Amino acid sequence: MVNSSRIPFYIKLTFIFVGVYLFLYTLYIGREILIPIVYSFIFSILLSPFVNFMERKKINRIAAISIAVLVVLICTGVLIYFIASQLGMFNNALPMMGQKFNTLQGQIAQWLSVHFNLSIQQIDGWFARTRSELMSNGNSMIGKTIVTLSGILVLIFLIPVYVFMILYYEPLLLVFTKKIFNKVHHEKLEEVLIQTKRIVQSYLNGLLIEAVIIGTLNSAALLIIGVDYAILLGIIGALLNMIPFIGGIIAVALPMAIALFTKDSGSYSILILMAYILIQFFDNHFITPKIVASKVRINALIAVIVVLIGNALWGIPGMFLAIPVTGILKVIFENIEALKPFAFLLGDTMPASGRYIFNFSKRKLRKLS
């Protein structure tokens, strides 16, 4: 038998990288199967307390699960209907926005011609080439959008079925999980499962509360400023805000662009930027720390990295799943002795006061007072 301690470090590192690569590749090629399953497990954890509450009220488990799933479907349907109706109104304004865009393009061409000594014909030619490239790329984008929408429709019909089955067979799944581990690990396993369930519920509940608050603040700010489609843009901004860091940038860029194309003055865009900065400050310093991130303690560097990895593997659904899945991994790492350093890396607990520097001559990490 080979002693693992005698295996060179570079060979161990090679095995780790190969294992991580194969794991990520498996996630990528199996995304169409795995995405609805992972979402279903997370929604099941979120709905589990509601189902247990109804069972304590002497309601049959099948009926309790059906009621929980039906309530979620109704709420989701109302939200989709509202957004679709608002998008219909937005679609009617597209011709006017196109005229505004052409006017704005002419003003930009005039400004570039005056300040950079370029001819109007050169600038218009560059705009025309750029527009044709965008149009050619738009055809492929339309195809991708249709595929994405069809995938979303599949998820809408598939996830409720998965959620119902997972909630119904929850006792079977829990017993199966205990059976694949040795009895000496059952106490630790139960602790991990309880912590995981608590973290997912806390994070998702906090995320929903945050979305309602941010959507209300966004819509109120846009209504006060006088921006068209304020409620629609406020809701979209709240949904995008669920994607850490990246979503907030898109959320503010969208209403600024709409205001630029629908209003005669650029001051509306500046007011929107100032309002969203204030809302983001309130969100980052009061809402997120106290409501959303009270249980999921992931540092900002890891959060950005896992969101980008989630996007590369599973697209937008992966970006939404990145933080809760990382929080679950952190709980697992914290309860396995060999993986505790990785849990420390994922967390936001800084070392004790003082700075650290690596001394290359002595090959040691030294603390500076």
C-alpha positions, 0 to 999 in steps of 0.5 A: 500500500502506498503511503500518501504522505510520500507522494510528491506535492506536485503529483497531489496538486495534479490530481486535484486539478484533474479532479476539479476539471472533470467535476466542472466539465461534468457540471457543464455537459450535464447542465440541462439535467442538473439545473432544474434538479438543483433549483428544485432542491433549493426550493424544496428546502425553502418550502419545507417549513411551510409544509411541516407547519401544515402537517402539524395542523393535521393536513395530509402531506400530499395536500400540504405539498400541493398547496405549497407548490400551488401558492408559489406557482400563483405568485410566479404567474402573477409576477410574470403576467405583470412583467409581460403586460409592462413589456407590451407597453414598452414595445409600443414605445420602441419606434419613438426610442428609435427616432431618439436614438437616430437624433442622439447618433447625429449629435454624437457625430457632430460633436466628434467631428468638431472635437476630433477633426473627423468628417461626418461621412467617416463617422456615419460610415463607422456607425453604419458598419457597427449597426450592421454588425449588431444586426448580423449578431442579432440574428444569432442572439434571437435564436439563442433567446428563443432557445433560452425561453424554451428552456425557461418554459421547460423549467417552469413545468419541470421544477414544480414536479421535482419540488413535489417529488423531493418534498414527498420523498424527503424522509426516504432521501434523508434515510438514504443519506444516513445509510451511505455514511458510517454510523460514527459520522451520523451525528456530524452528518445531521449537524451538516444537514441542519446547518445547510437547511438553515443557511439556504432558508435564511439566504433565500428568505433574506433575498426575497425581502431584499428584492421587495425592498429594493424593487420598491425603492427603485420604482419610487425613485424612478417615479419621482424622477419622472422616468417612463416604465418606472415600475417595470425598471424597478422590478427588473433592477430588483431581480438583477440585484440578486446577482452579486456585484454584476447585477447591480451594474446592469440594473443601473445602466438599463434605466439610464439608457431608457431615460437617455432615449426617452427624455430630452435632457441627459440630466435624467440619467445623472439623477438616476445614477445618483438615486441608485448609488444611494439605494445601493449604499443603503442596500450594501450597508444595512439590508444585505449585512442584516438580512441577506448575509447574516448566515452566508458569510462569503468574502467579496473576492470569492463571491465575484469568482463563484458568480463568474464561474456560475455564469461560465458553467450554467449561464444566468441560472448559475449566477443566481445559484453561485452564492447559496451553493458556495455557502453549502460547500462552506458548511461542508468544508467546516465539518471536515477536518482536512477541508477546514482551510478551504472553509476559512478561504471562502469565509469573510473572517480576517486574521488577527490584527496585523499584516503578514508578509512572506520572507522569501529568504527564510521561506516563512510567513511573518506577521508585522505588528 
